[in-house]
Amino acid sequence: MRPDVLGKKALNRATLGRQLLLRRSDLSVLQAVEHLVGLQAQVPSNPYIALWSRLAEFRPESLARLLEDRKVVRLPLMRATIHLVSADDCLELRPLMQPVLDAELDRHSEYGPALRELDLEPVLQAARLVLAESPRTGPELRASLADGTPGANPAALAYACRNRLALVQVPPRGVWGRTSQVTTTTAEDWLGRPLETAPSLENAVLRYLAAFGPAATADVSAWSRLTGLREVVERVRPELRTFRDERGRELFDLPDAPRPDPETPAPPRFLPEYDNLLLSHADRGRFHHDRARPSDVRGPVRGTVLSDGAVCGVWRVERERRGEHATLVVEHVVRLTKPAKSGLEDEGRRLLCLVAADATDHDVSFVAAG
């Protein structure tokens, strides 16, 4: 029997549903973070905006409290980029992503060559000891490593620790409404538990499909940047259902995962920059209009705008000098209908209550990208 074919809109609605973007979910913040297998967090505010767009009654302080209580952490993971994940997922996923971090370190144009002839184990052990005493800022860690490895590049040594050790960024970094220098310690010291010694890559693939499917093997690789995943997918194939997309690519999915009717309404949504929804597939066509891509928009941006489930442009917040007035500017790359603009304006005003709560006046404006 030939597998069913899933069109672009069917894939769009399936993934939006699993990403909690067809309707706001009643999941707790911790449950949502784990369901989504983490959130991109290079920009500290991004996870808050991502969860605001996905959860009913989300309050920033609820995520901030989880950070302070060590129930979620921020560290380099998928694609060697900073993610916010639960404490349990940190210990499970970090060992799985070691090959990605090794490769990222090796190809670093400045630090890679400086480290290839260096025995890093004494450096890593020294870092473990100093970080066990207390979390350290980057300059503090570099100074300590320089003392123990004369002649080596301290910045390269610290970067090696970032990629070879499970270093978490500790609060107040990442806490809503607060700013601080990046300060790190090891996940083991911060959480009081060791990393998993035998984490399951098969389980990670299944969790990816639950949050991002239906998807091809290349999509799982795009999400994680891990290679050699074909054999892993083959091992779990008996647990999966297969489909084809309109290009004939084989897609995998959990048998009972939701696949909504393609005509299911998709409400307007504002996503932070680097949202995993748009970074976790090799073929991102399910989220784009046929003639539009985010790269069509130039200039400073803060995030992506979805209308009817597809990228229609980008958004940013502009503030007057005194900060009393805040405008959410939607720069769109496709023509927006009046109902679409109305929906985006309503959603945009709600977003301003989060990202510009101190402003006394909120407005939403639309600008065609040109």
C-alpha positions as a LaTeX table, in Angstrom:
\begin{tabular}{lrrr}
\hline
Residue & $x$ (\AA) & $y$ (\AA) & $z$ (\AA) \\
\hline
Met1 & 0.00 & 0.00 & 0.00 \\
Arg2 & 1.36 & 3.42 & $-0.95$ \\
Pro3 & 1.73 & 5.85 & 1.97 \\
Asp4 & $-0.70$ & 8.74 & 2.22 \\
Val5 & 0.45 & 12.05 & 0.76 \\
Leu6 & 0.42 & 15.07 & 3.06 \\
Gly7 & 0.18 & 18.41 & 1.32 \\
Lys8 & 1.89 & 21.58 & 2.43 \\
Lys9 & $-1.11$ & 22.86 & 4.36 \\
Ala10 & $-1.65$ & 19.52 & 6.09 \\
Leu11 & 1.97 & 19.57 & 7.25 \\
Asn12 & 1.58 & 23.17 & 8.36 \\
Arg13 & $-1.45$ & 22.50 & 10.52 \\
Ala14 & 0.03 & 19.32 & 11.99 \\
Thr15 & 3.19 & 21.06 & 13.10 \\
Leu16 & 1.40 & 24.19 & 14.31 \\
Gly17 & $-0.88$ & 22.00 & 16.42 \\
Arg18 & 2.04 & 20.23 & 18.06 \\
Gln19 & 3.80 & 23.53 & 18.59 \\
Leu20 & 0.76 & 24.78 & 20.54 \\
Leu21 & 0.14 & 27.49 & 17.94 \\
Leu22 & $-3.33$ & 26.55 & 16.71 \\
Arg23 & $-4.74$ & 27.35 & 20.13 \\
Arg24 & $-3.08$ & 28.36 & 23.36 \\
Ser25 & $-2.53$ & 25.37 & 25.61 \\
Asp26 & $-3.35$ & 24.82 & 29.26 \\
Leu27 & $-0.09$ & 22.96 & 29.83 \\
Ser28 & 2.07 & 24.21 & 32.66 \\
Val29 & 5.20 & 26.13 & 31.72 \\
Leu30 & 7.43 & 23.17 & 32.63 \\
Gln31 & 5.23 & 20.73 & 30.70 \\
Ala32 & 5.33 & 22.98 & 27.65 \\
Val33 & 9.12 & 23.37 & 27.77 \\
Glu34 & 9.48 & 19.58 & 27.87 \\
His35 & 6.85 & 18.97 & 25.18 \\
Leu36 & 8.65 & 21.41 & 22.85 \\
Val37 & 12.01 & 19.73 & 23.64 \\
Gly38 & 13.38 & 23.08 & 24.71 \\
Leu39 & 13.26 & 26.63 & 23.42 \\
Gln40 & 15.85 & 28.69 & 21.60 \\
Ala41 & 17.33 & 31.10 & 24.13 \\
Gln42 & 20.28 & 33.00 & 22.62 \\
Val43 & 18.28 & 36.15 & 23.35 \\
Pro44 & 17.17 & 35.86 & 27.01 \\
Ser45 & 13.66 & 37.19 & 26.34 \\
Asn46 & 12.93 & 34.79 & 23.49 \\
Pro47 & 11.60 & 31.84 & 25.54 \\
Tyr48 & 9.14 & 34.17 & 27.28 \\
Ile49 & 7.71 & 35.43 & 24.00 \\
Ala50 & 7.64 & 31.89 & 22.60 \\
Leu51 & 5.66 & 30.62 & 25.58 \\
Trp52 & 3.37 & 33.65 & 25.65 \\
Ser53 & 2.35 & 32.79 & 22.09 \\
Arg54 & 1.65 & 29.17 & 23.05 \\
Leu55 & 0.19 & 29.09 & 26.55 \\
Ala56 & $-3.02$ & 30.40 & 28.04 \\
Glu57 & $-2.55$ & 32.79 & 30.94 \\
Phe58 & 1.25 & 32.77 & 30.64 \\
Arg59 & 3.07 & 34.96 & 33.14 \\
Pro60 & 6.81 & 35.72 & 32.76 \\
Glu61 & 7.42 & 35.26 & 36.46 \\
Ser62 & 6.36 & 31.61 & 36.20 \\
Leu63 & 9.27 & 30.82 & 33.86 \\
Ala64 & 11.65 & 33.07 & 35.83 \\
Arg65 & 10.80 & 31.12 & 38.98 \\
Leu66 & 11.61 & 27.81 & 37.28 \\
Leu67 & 15.03 & 29.19 & 36.34 \\
Glu68 & 15.71 & 30.38 & 39.86 \\
Asp69 & 14.50 & 27.07 & 41.32 \\
Arg70 & 16.81 & 25.13 & 38.94 \\
Lys71 & 13.93 & 23.31 & 37.28 \\
Val72 & 14.89 & 24.72 & 33.87 \\
Val73 & 18.34 & 25.73 & 32.63 \\
Arg74 & 19.99 & 27.50 & 29.70 \\
Leu75 & 22.93 & 25.86 & 27.91 \\
Pro76 & 24.28 & 25.01 & 24.43 \\
Leu77 & 22.40 & 22.04 & 22.95 \\
Met78 & 20.80 & 21.47 & 19.57 \\
Arg79 & 22.80 & 23.03 & 16.73 \\
Ala80 & 25.31 & 24.10 & 19.43 \\
Thr81 & 23.02 & 27.04 & 20.24 \\
Ile82 & 21.70 & 28.16 & 23.62 \\
His83 & 18.46 & 26.43 & 24.56 \\
Leu84 & 16.23 & 26.59 & 27.61 \\
Val85 & 15.29 & 23.07 & 28.69 \\
Ser86 & 14.04 & 21.29 & 31.79 \\
Ala87 & 16.62 & 20.00 & 34.26 \\
Asp88 & 15.78 & 16.43 & 33.27 \\
Asp89 & 16.19 & 17.20 & 29.57 \\
Cys90 & 19.49 & 18.92 & 30.22 \\
Leu91 & 20.91 & 15.75 & 31.73 \\
Glu92 & 19.39 & 13.58 & 28.96 \\
Leu93 & 20.01 & 15.70 & 25.86 \\
Arg94 & 23.40 & 17.23 & 26.61 \\
Pro95 & 25.34 & 13.94 & 26.18 \\
Leu96 & 23.48 & 13.25 & 22.94 \\
Met97 & 24.56 & 16.60 & 21.50 \\
Gln98 & 28.26 & 16.17 & 22.29 \\
Pro99 & 29.16 & 15.30 & 18.65 \\
Val100 & 27.52 & 18.54 & 17.51 \\
Leu101 & 29.48 & 20.60 & 20.02 \\
Asp102 & 32.71 & 18.78 & 19.19 \\
Ala103 & 32.25 & 19.54 & 15.49 \\
Glu104 & 31.39 & 23.18 & 16.21 \\
Leu105 & 34.54 & 23.57 & 18.27 \\
Asp106 & 36.73 & 21.88 & 15.68 \\
Arg107 & 35.56 & 24.07 & 12.81 \\
His108 & 35.79 & 27.35 & 14.74 \\
Ser109 & 37.98 & 29.48 & 12.48 \\
Glu110 & 39.94 & 31.09 & 15.33 \\
Tyr111 & 39.86 & 28.64 & 18.22 \\
Gly112 & 39.83 & 25.31 & 16.38 \\
Pro113 & 43.42 & 25.48 & 15.08 \\
Ala114 & 44.71 & 26.72 & 18.45 \\
Leu115 & 43.23 & 23.73 & 20.28 \\
Arg116 & 43.97 & 20.80 & 17.97 \\
Glu117 & 47.48 & 20.17 & 19.34 \\
Leu118 & 46.54 & 20.85 & 22.96 \\
Asp119 & 45.68 & 18.18 & 25.55 \\
Leu120 & 42.37 & 19.55 & 26.81 \\
Glu121 & 41.74 & 17.11 & 29.65 \\
Pro122 & 43.86 & 19.02 & 32.22 \\
Val123 & 42.14 & 22.24 & 31.12 \\
Leu124 & 38.67 & 20.72 & 31.54 \\
Gln125 & 39.57 & 19.26 & 34.92 \\
Ala126 & 40.86 & 22.63 & 36.11 \\
Ala127 & 37.63 & 24.26 & 34.92 \\
Arg128 & 35.53 & 21.66 & 36.74 \\
Leu129 & 37.34 & 22.41 & 39.98 \\
Val130 & 37.08 & 26.19 & 39.78 \\
Leu131 & 33.42 & 26.07 & 38.68 \\
Ala132 & 32.59 & 23.69 & 41.54 \\
Glu133 & 33.69 & 26.43 & 43.93 \\
Ser134 & 31.22 & 28.92 & 42.45 \\
Pro135 & 29.79 & 29.99 & 39.06 \\
Arg136 & 32.20 & 32.17 & 37.08 \\
Thr137 & 31.86 & 34.90 & 34.50 \\
Gly138 & 33.70 & 34.55 & 31.22 \\
Pro139 & 36.58 & 36.85 & 32.25 \\
Glu140 & 36.92 & 35.01 & 35.57 \\
Leu141 & 37.06 & 31.61 & 33.90 \\
Arg142 & 39.53 & 32.81 & 31.26 \\
Ala143 & 41.83 & 34.27 & 33.92 \\
Ser144 & 41.79 & 31.06 & 35.90 \\
Leu145 & 42.53 & 28.91 & 32.85 \\
Ala146 & 45.31 & 31.23 & 31.70 \\
Asp147 & 47.08 & 30.81 & 35.02 \\
Gly148 & 47.14 & 27.05 & 34.60 \\
Thr149 & 48.01 & 26.90 & 30.88 \\
Pro150 & 50.68 & 29.50 & 30.11 \\
Gly151 & 51.04 & 30.42 & 26.45 \\
Ala152 & 47.60 & 29.17 & 25.45 \\
Asn153 & 44.79 & 31.43 & 24.23 \\
Pro154 & 42.52 & 31.89 & 27.29 \\
Ala155 & 39.48 & 32.64 & 25.10 \\
Ala156 & 40.03 & 29.42 & 23.17 \\
Leu157 & 40.34 & 27.46 & 26.41 \\
Ala158 & 37.08 & 28.91 & 27.73 \\
Tyr159 & 35.34 & 28.12 & 24.46 \\
Ala160 & 36.59 & 24.54 & 24.70 \\
Cys161 & 35.00 & 24.35 & 28.15 \\
Arg162 & 31.73 & 25.68 & 26.71 \\
Asn163 & 31.65 & 22.85 & 24.17 \\
Arg164 & 33.23 & 20.01 & 26.12 \\
Leu165 & 31.59 & 20.57 & 29.51 \\
Ala166 & 27.87 & 20.89 & 30.19 \\
Leu167 & 27.98 & 24.55 & 31.20 \\
Val168 & 24.69 & 26.15 & 32.22 \\
Gln169 & 24.12 & 29.91 & 32.42 \\
Val170 & 22.91 & 30.63 & 35.92 \\
Pro171 & 20.36 & 33.25 & 37.03 \\
Pro172 & 19.84 & 36.14 & 37.02 \\
Arg173 & 20.87 & 35.59 & 33.38 \\
Gly174 & 17.66 & 34.73 & 31.54 \\
Val175 & 15.32 & 36.05 & 34.24 \\
Trp176 & 12.60 & 38.31 & 32.81 \\
Gly177 & 13.20 & 41.99 & 33.45 \\
Arg178 & 16.76 & 41.50 & 34.69 \\
Thr179 & 20.11 & 41.76 & 32.94 \\
Ser180 & 23.41 & 40.23 & 33.92 \\
Gln181 & 26.70 & 39.06 & 32.53 \\
Val182 & 26.84 & 35.43 & 31.42 \\
Thr183 & 27.91 & 33.37 & 34.44 \\
Thr184 & 28.31 & 29.61 & 34.17 \\
Thr185 & 28.87 & 26.44 & 36.12 \\
Thr186 & 28.53 & 22.77 & 35.25 \\
Ala187 & 25.09 & 21.23 & 35.00 \\
Glu188 & 26.19 & 18.54 & 37.44 \\
Asp189 & 27.08 & 21.10 & 40.11 \\
Trp190 & 24.05 & 23.30 & 39.48 \\
Leu191 & 21.52 & 20.45 & 39.46 \\
Gly192 & 23.24 & 18.13 & 41.91 \\
Arg193 & 22.89 & 15.19 & 39.53 \\
Pro194 & 25.11 & 13.58 & 36.89 \\
Leu195 & 24.52 & 13.59 & 33.17 \\
Glu196 & 22.83 & 10.48 & 31.79 \\
Thr197 & 25.40 & 7.83 & 30.92 \\
Ala198 & 23.20 & 5.98 & 28.39 \\
Pro199 & 20.74 & 8.51 & 26.93 \\
Ser200 & 18.41 & 7.26 & 24.20 \\
Leu201 & 18.79 & 8.85 & 20.78 \\
Glu202 & 15.77 & 6.86 & 19.65 \\
Asn203 & 13.69 & 8.55 & 22.34 \\
Ala204 & 14.95 & 11.96 & 21.23 \\
Val205 & 13.81 & 11.22 & 17.66 \\
Leu206 & 10.35 & 10.21 & 18.88 \\
Arg207 & 10.09 & 13.37 & 20.97 \\
Tyr208 & 11.15 & 15.46 & 17.98 \\
Leu209 & 8.33 & 13.95 & 15.92 \\
Ala210 & 5.84 & 14.61 & 18.72 \\
Ala211 & 6.79 & 18.29 & 18.67 \\
Phe212 & 7.69 & 18.93 & 15.01 \\
Gly213 & 6.33 & 16.08 & 12.89 \\
Pro214 & 5.48 & 14.72 & 10.44 \\
Ala215 & 9.07 & 14.94 & 9.27 \\
Ala216 & 11.83 & 13.37 & 7.21 \\
Thr217 & 15.14 & 12.09 & 8.55 \\
Ala218 & 16.81 & 15.21 & 7.14 \\
Asp219 & 14.46 & 17.32 & 9.26 \\
Val220 & 15.57 & 15.60 & 12.47 \\
Ser221 & 19.16 & 16.34 & 11.44 \\
Ala222 & 18.32 & 19.99 & 10.78 \\
Trp223 & 16.80 & 20.30 & 14.26 \\
Ser224 & 19.71 & 18.69 & 16.07 \\
Arg225 & 22.59 & 18.99 & 13.56 \\
Leu226 & 23.41 & 15.37 & 14.39 \\
Thr227 & 24.50 & 13.21 & 11.45 \\
Gly228 & 23.99 & 9.52 & 10.77 \\
Leu229 & 20.39 & 9.53 & 11.93 \\
Arg230 & 19.06 & 7.27 & 9.18 \\
Glu231 & 19.97 & 4.15 & 11.15 \\
Val232 & 18.32 & 5.56 & 14.27 \\
Val233 & 15.10 & 6.29 & 12.38 \\
Glu234 & 15.17 & 2.81 & 10.89 \\
Arg235 & 15.38 & 1.30 & 14.36 \\
Val236 & 12.18 & 3.09 & 15.42 \\
Arg237 & 10.39 & 2.65 & 12.08 \\
Pro238 & 8.18 & $-0.16$ & 13.46 \\
Glu239 & 6.78 & 2.35 & 15.95 \\
Leu240 & 6.01 & 4.95 & 13.28 \\
Arg241 & 3.55 & 5.67 & 10.51 \\
Thr242 & 4.93 & 6.78 & 7.14 \\
Phe243 & 3.68 & 9.38 & 4.67 \\
Arg244 & 4.96 & 11.17 & 1.59 \\
Asp245 & 5.02 & 14.88 & 0.94 \\
Glu246 & 4.12 & 16.40 & $-2.41$ \\
Arg247 & 7.75 & 16.09 & $-3.54$ \\
Gly248 & 7.80 & 12.37 & $-2.76$ \\
Arg249 & 9.98 & 12.59 & 0.38 \\
Glu250 & 9.29 & 9.91 & 2.97 \\
Leu251 & 7.93 & 11.37 & 6.19 \\
Phe252 & 7.68 & 9.72 & 9.59 \\
Asp253 & 5.21 & 10.34 & 12.38 \\
Leu254 & 3.87 & 8.89 & 15.58 \\
Pro255 & 0.76 & 6.84 & 14.76 \\
Asp256 & $-1.55$ & 8.65 & 17.17 \\
Ala257 & $-0.10$ & 12.14 & 16.80 \\
Pro258 & $-2.64$ & 14.85 & 15.89 \\
Arg259 & $-2.92$ & 15.70 & 12.21 \\
Pro260 & $-5.67$ & 18.35 & 12.04 \\
Asp261 & $-7.82$ & 19.02 & 9.02 \\
Pro262 & $-5.79$ & 21.24 & 6.66 \\
Glu263 & $-8.63$ & 23.78 & 6.74 \\
Thr264 & $-8.37$ & 24.22 & 10.51 \\
Pro265 & $-8.13$ & 27.97 & 11.18 \\
Ala266 & $-4.68$ & 29.15 & 12.25 \\
Pro267 & $-4.78$ & 32.29 & 14.39 \\
Pro268 & $-2.26$ & 35.13 & 14.04 \\
Arg269 & 0.88 & 34.58 & 16.05 \\
Phe270 & 4.02 & 36.58 & 16.86 \\
Leu271 & 7.16 & 34.49 & 17.34 \\
Pro272 & 10.52 & 35.56 & 18.73 \\
Glu273 & 13.56 & 35.53 & 16.49 \\
Tyr274 & 15.17 & 32.09 & 16.31 \\
Asp275 & 11.94 & 30.30 & 17.25 \\
Asn276 & 12.48 & 26.57 & 16.80 \\
Leu277 & 9.29 & 26.28 & 14.74 \\
Leu278 & 11.17 & 27.84 & 11.82 \\
Leu279 & 14.59 & 26.27 & 12.41 \\
Ser280 & 13.82 & 22.60 & 12.87 \\
His281 & 13.15 & 21.31 & 9.35 \\
Ala282 & 15.46 & 20.90 & 6.37 \\
Asp283 & 12.50 & 21.86 & 4.19 \\
Arg284 & 10.75 & 24.83 & 5.79 \\
Gly285 & 8.26 & 25.25 & 2.97 \\
Arg286 & 5.34 & 24.22 & 5.16 \\
Phe287 & 5.56 & 27.59 & 6.93 \\
His288 & 6.04 & 29.91 & 3.96 \\
His289 & 3.95 & 31.49 & 1.26 \\
Asp290 & 5.07 & 30.37 & $-2.18$ \\
Arg291 & 6.67 & 33.72 & $-3.03$ \\
Ala292 & 7.81 & 34.93 & 0.39 \\
Arg293 & 10.66 & 34.14 & 2.77 \\
Pro294 & 11.84 & 35.97 & 5.91 \\
Ser295 & 14.97 & 36.96 & 3.97 \\
Asp296 & 12.73 & 39.17 & 1.83 \\
Val297 & 12.62 & 41.59 & 4.76 \\
Arg298 & 15.55 & 43.89 & 5.45 \\
Gly299 & 16.48 & 45.91 & 8.51 \\
Pro300 & 16.34 & 45.28 & 12.27 \\
Val301 & 13.78 & 42.67 & 13.30 \\
Arg302 & 12.67 & 41.15 & 16.54 \\
Gly303 & 10.71 & 38.13 & 15.35 \\
Thr304 & 8.43 & 36.48 & 12.83 \\
Val305 & 4.76 & 37.05 & 12.11 \\
Leu306 & 2.41 & 34.20 & 11.18 \\
Ser307 & $-0.87$ & 34.83 & 9.40 \\
Asp308 & $-3.02$ & 31.83 & 8.48 \\
Gly309 & $-0.16$ & 29.67 & 9.71 \\
Ala310 & 2.45 & 31.01 & 7.29 \\
Val311 & 5.23 & 33.58 & 7.61 \\
Cys312 & 3.89 & 36.91 & 6.37 \\
Gly313 & 6.60 & 39.19 & 7.70 \\
Val314 & 8.57 & 40.27 & 10.73 \\
Trp315 & 7.95 & 42.48 & 13.75 \\
Arg316 & 9.83 & 44.89 & 15.96 \\
Val317 & 8.99 & 47.29 & 18.75 \\
Glu318 & 9.80 & 50.99 & 18.41 \\
Arg319 & 9.86 & 53.21 & 21.47 \\
Glu320 & 9.80 & 56.97 & 21.77 \\
Arg321 & 12.76 & 58.52 & 23.54 \\
Arg322 & 10.91 & 58.91 & 26.82 \\
Gly323 & 9.43 & 55.42 & 26.47 \\
Glu324 & 5.82 & 56.43 & 27.00 \\
His325 & 4.67 & 55.25 & 23.56 \\
Ala326 & 5.43 & 51.82 & 22.08 \\
Thr327 & 4.60 & 50.78 & 18.53 \\
Leu328 & 4.66 & 47.23 & 17.25 \\
Val329 & 5.73 & 47.51 & 13.60 \\
Val330 & 4.68 & 44.63 & 11.34 \\
Glu331 & 6.73 & 44.61 & 8.14 \\
His332 & 4.87 & 42.27 & 5.80 \\
Val333 & 6.12 & 40.59 & 2.64 \\
Val334 & 2.69 & 39.46 & 1.42 \\
Arg335 & $-0.49$ & 41.41 & 0.95 \\
Leu336 & $-2.62$ & 41.29 & 4.10 \\
Thr337 & $-6.40$ & 41.35 & 3.95 \\
Lys338 & $-8.37$ & 43.59 & 6.28 \\
Pro339 & $-9.42$ & 40.63 & 8.48 \\
Ala340 & $-5.79$ & 39.48 & 8.65 \\
Lys341 & $-4.63$ & 42.95 & 9.68 \\
Ser342 & $-7.38$ & 43.19 & 12.26 \\
Gly343 & $-6.39$ & 39.86 & 13.81 \\
Leu344 & $-2.73$ & 40.80 & 13.86 \\
Glu345 & $-3.50$ & 44.18 & 15.39 \\
Asp346 & $-5.45$ & 42.59 & 18.24 \\
Glu347 & $-2.74$ & 40.01 & 18.87 \\
Gly348 & $-0.05$ & 42.67 & 18.55 \\
Arg349 & $-1.63$ & 44.87 & 21.21 \\
Arg350 & $-1.68$ & 41.90 & 23.57 \\
Leu351 & 1.99 & 41.26 & 22.81 \\
Leu352 & 2.84 & 44.87 & 23.66 \\
Cys353 & 1.35 & 44.32 & 27.10 \\
Leu354 & 4.13 & 41.77 & 27.58 \\
Val355 & 7.15 & 43.33 & 25.88 \\
Ala356 & 6.35 & 47.00 & 26.54 \\
Ala357 & 4.30 & 46.80 & 29.72 \\
Asp358 & 5.84 & 50.02 & 31.04 \\
Ala359 & 4.59 & 52.09 & 28.08 \\
Thr360 & 1.42 & 54.07 & 28.66 \\
Asp361 & 0.35 & 53.99 & 25.02 \\
His362 & 0.44 & 51.03 & 22.60 \\
Asp363 & $-0.04$ & 51.03 & 18.86 \\
Val364 & 0.35 & 48.59 & 15.95 \\
Ser365 & 1.42 & 49.71 & 12.48 \\
Phe366 & 1.86 & 47.89 & 9.18 \\
Val367 & 4.58 & 48.55 & 6.64 \\
Ala368 & 4.96 & 46.73 & 3.33 \\
Ala369 & 8.47 & 45.46 & 2.81 \\
Gly370 & 10.03 & 47.14 & $-0.17$ \\
\hline
\end{tabular}
